[in-house]
Amino acid sequence: MIRQRKKYSRPQRPFDKVRIEDENVLREKYGLKNKKEIWKADASIGRVRNLAKQLITGSDEEKQTFIEKLQSRGFKVEKIADVLSLDKEDWLKRRLQTVLLSKGLTTTPKQARQLIAHKHVSIGEQIVNIPSYMVTLEEEPSVKLNIVLRVAQKISKEGEIKKEIIEGESEQTDEEFAKKASENETEKDDDEVMDAKENQEEDTKEEATNKEPTTEKKSEEGVNKASEDTEDTKE
């Protein structure tokens, strides 16, 4: 078995902070497995730029065929200068994983990668389970999912409260409504009875307080009268 050559090269400075941060952003943005896929994309787009450099001194026909080939693969180029300005992100955007996300068939790039790996994605009638597959413009309309995803809709808190109220009212039957109404009436009657008892107790307390000074006055009058009688007897 012939060993394949590496199609990418590792960075010359492995601990470059700026490069590492940029690669982390790309890895999260495109849902890549590891940074090796970024290096492969960089190497692939580098080969395309090298071909464009060789064609600078070529004929117009060669340039036109080269540009048409890149356009058919989904790259937005019109001349050789546009080819030289391509970068690794332009290559990553044409991967099957990214195309699936851009078409709105999935919600996240990681979900797209999982569906591709589990053979739920096909191009036409052919199932493709390679996330890094480069999709051409001709194949892009035929990219489809073989399963139906349930996408959860985001609802605000007010919407959730309204939904719970509406569902509660719809689930409530006529018997439950009548029972609830009767319970409310009985509670209302009990409250009225309690209020009446409280008012009655307050009235009795007021009467008792009004009677107390009269009895004290009578007792004082009796004491005064007894003292007058004793004085009369002494005289």
CORRA-V39010 format. One record per residue. D_FIRST is the distance of its C-alpha to the first C-alpha in whole Angstrom. Layout:
D_FIRST / D_FIRST
This chain:
0 / 4 / 6 / 9 / 13 / 15 / 18 / 21 / 23 / 25 / 29 / 30 / 33 / 32 / 35 / 37 / 39 / 40 / 36 / 35 / 38 / 37 / 34 / 35 / 38 / 35 / 33 / 36 / 37 / 33 / 32 / 29 / 27 / 27 / 27 / 24 / 24 / 27 / 25 / 23 / 26 / 28 / 25 / 24 / 28 / 28 / 26 / 29 / 31 / 30 / 30 / 33 / 34 / 33 / 35 / 38 / 39 / 38 / 40 / 42 / 40 / 36 / 37 / 39 / 36 / 33 / 36 / 36 / 32 / 33 / 36 / 34 / 31 / 34 / 35 / 39 / 39 / 42 / 41 / 39 / 41 / 40 / 36 / 36 / 38 / 35 / 34 / 31 / 34 / 34 / 30 / 30 / 33 / 31 / 29 / 29 / 31 / 33 / 34 / 35 / 37 / 39 / 40 / 42 / 40 / 39 / 41 / 39 / 35 / 34 / 35 / 33 / 30 / 31 / 32 / 29 / 27 / 29 / 28 / 32 / 31 / 31 / 31 / 33 / 32 / 28 / 28 / 26 / 25 / 23 / 26 / 24 / 24 / 26 / 29 / 31 / 35 / 35 / 33 / 35 / 38 / 36 / 34 / 36 / 36 / 36 / 39 / 42 / 42 / 46 / 46 / 49 / 52 / 53 / 57 / 60 / 62 / 65 / 63 / 62 / 66 / 67 / 64 / 65 / 69 / 68 / 66 / 69 / 72 / 70 / 69 / 73 / 75 / 79 / 80 / 78 / 79 / 83 / 82 / 81 / 84 / 87 / 85 / 86 / 89 / 90 / 89 / 91 / 94 / 93 / 93 / 96 / 98 / 97 / 98 / 101 / 101 / 101 / 103 / 106 / 105 / 106 / 109 / 110 / 109 / 111 / 114 / 114 / 114 / 117 / 119 / 119 / 121 / 124 / 124 / 124 / 127 / 129 / 129 / 130 / 133 / 134 / 134 / 136 / 138 / 139 / 139 / 142 / 144 / 144 / 145 / 148 / 149 / 149 / 152
